[in-house]
Amino acid sequence: FSNDAKGALLLEPQRTNLLTYSEDFSNAIWNKLKGGDASIPIITSNYSISPDGTQNADRVYIDTGEGGSFSDASILRQEIAITSGNDYAFSIWLKSNTSSSQVISLRLNSGGQLTEVTVTTSWVRYNVVYSNPTNGTRGFGLDLRSSQSQFADLLIYGAQLEEGSYPTSYIPTNGTTVTRLAETANGAGDATTFNDSEGV
């Protein structure tokens, strides 16, 4: 990212989306789990229009039961092997499938590191950074506890896990990881090209 008094230019670094199915949450690679009185998440594929303008957003419906306990959990996660000491940015688009905002947690680490977010009635890309983990396989996705809410009815799209301290633009995947190469700008001009005598 270059930004000074003359203007701004966004050039993204090379990044890989480590989640192999970033849009198909019905795929078995996305584990649907439950604890206590909760039920497993129910996925309806291609339920609604996603941020890319096509009908490829899934619906996820979650019921955590009536116990009101933290152990009553419904979890949707994909497990990825990560490297000690490296930061990982997890991001996902979410939208409430009701007329009201809803609460859910972004899940990092199979041990249950949770970041609570409020999902609104508009598409928002939520993100969180997992800093300095230890080696191992970790689960990344969504987590709802009955101590938060009994139900969640959400639209979901575009999950991404990338090695880095911040999220970059979305990289779709469908069965394998996908890498976007670093962006460069060549021959973009300089102060002699863009100046007041040239009409800018």
N, C-alpha and C positions, 0 to 999 in steps of 0.2 A: 504494500500500500504506500503510494507516494502522495504526499499532501503538503503543499506550501502555498504561498500567496498567489502563485500563478495558476493553481488549480489542483485537481486530485485525480489519481489514476489507481484503480483497484486491480492488482494482479495477484491471483491466488497461488499459493504454493502447491506442490505435488501432494495429493492426499489420496488415501484408499478408504473406501467404505468397507469395513470389515464384516458388516452384517450381510449375509449372502442372499437373503430375501428381504428387501427393504420395503416392499409394498404388499406382498402376499402373506398376511398374518395368519391365514388358515394353514399354511405349510407346516409340516411337522417339525421343521427346524425351530419354530417358535413354540417353546414349551408352554402348555396350559396347565397350571398347577393350582392346588388349593390346600388350605390348612384349616383345621377346626370345622366350624359349621358352614364355611363358604362353599360355593360351587366353582367349577372351573370356568374361565372366561369363554363366552360363546362368540364366535367370529362369523359374520356374514360378509362374504366377499363382494367387492364392487357394488357397495350399497349406495354410494353417493358420489357427488362431484368433488374431486380433490382440488387442491390449490393449482394443479396444472391444467384444470379446465375439462378434464375427462372423468368418466364415471369409473374410477379405480380406487376410491377410498373405501376401506373396510369399516364395518361397524363392530365394536366390541361391547358386549353387554356383560356386566359383572354383578353377581349377587354374593355378598359376604355373609349372609345370614343375619339372625336377630340377636346374636350373643353379645355384640358390643365389645368384643375383646380384640386386642392387638393380634392375638394368635389366629383369629378368623381372617384368613388372607386369601385373596384371589390374585394370581400372578400370571403375567404374560411376558416371557423373556426368551432371548436368544443367547446362548452361551458361547463366549469367545475366549481364546487363550491370549493373555496379555503379558507384557514384559515389565519387569520390576523397574521402577524409577521413571517410567515414561508417563506423561499425561495423556488422557483419553477424553475426547469430547463426544458426548452422546446427545443426539438431537432427534426430535420427532414432531410432526405436525399433529395437533389434536383440535377437536371442535366438539362442543356439547351437541348431542343428538336430541336434546330437549330444549325447552324455552328458557332454561335457567343455567347458570354456571354450575360446575361440578368440581369436586376436589378429588385428586388422585396423586399418587407419588411416582416419580421417575425412579427406577431401580438401577443401582449400580452395585455390582458385587453380589455373588450368591449368598453372602452372609447377611445381606439386607441393608445396605446403605441407601437410605431413602431421602428424596428431595420432594417435598410436597409442592404441587402447583394447583392453581385454580384454572380450570378449563372453561373458556368463555363460549359464547354462541357464534364466535367468528374463528376462522382458522388462524392459529398462532403456532409458530415454530418454537417449541420449548427446548431448552438445552441446559446441560450441566456438565461440568468438567470433573473427572475422576483423577485426582492428583497422587503421584508417587505410590502406585499400588505395588503389591508384591507379585511375583510370578504366579501364574495359575490360571484356571478357567473361571471366568466371572460371568454372571448373568446380567444382561442389560434389557430393560423394557419397562413395563408398567406394573404397579403393585397397589392394590387397594385393601385396606383393613376396615373391619366393621367398626373399629373405634373412630374411623374417619367418616364413613358413610356406609349404609347398607347396600346401596345400588350405585352403579355408574353405567350410563348409556352414552357412549362416545363414538365419534368418527375418528379414524386413525389413518395416517399416511406418512410415507417417506421417512423411515427410521434410518439413522446413520450413526455409526461409531467410527471415529477416526483418531489416529494417533496425533496429538497436538494439544496445545493449551487453549484453543478456541475452535468453534465450529466454522467450517467453510460451506460454500454453496452445495446443494444436494447432489449426490451421485447415485442414481438408481442402480439397483442390482436385481438379478433374477437367476439365482442359482450359484453364482460365484462372487468373490470380491471383485470390485472394479476400481481401477486407479485413474485419476485425472492427473495429467502431467502438469507441471508448473507452467503458469502463463507468463509470456514475455511480450514486450512491446518494442518493436524495431522500426526505425524510420518514422517515429511519431512527431518529429519536429522539435524545435527548441525556441529560445527567445527571439532568434532572428526570423523564424517562420511566423510565430504568433506574437504580434506586437501592434501598437496603435496605428501604425501606418498601413497595416494589412487589413484594417477594419474590424479588429477584434479587441 
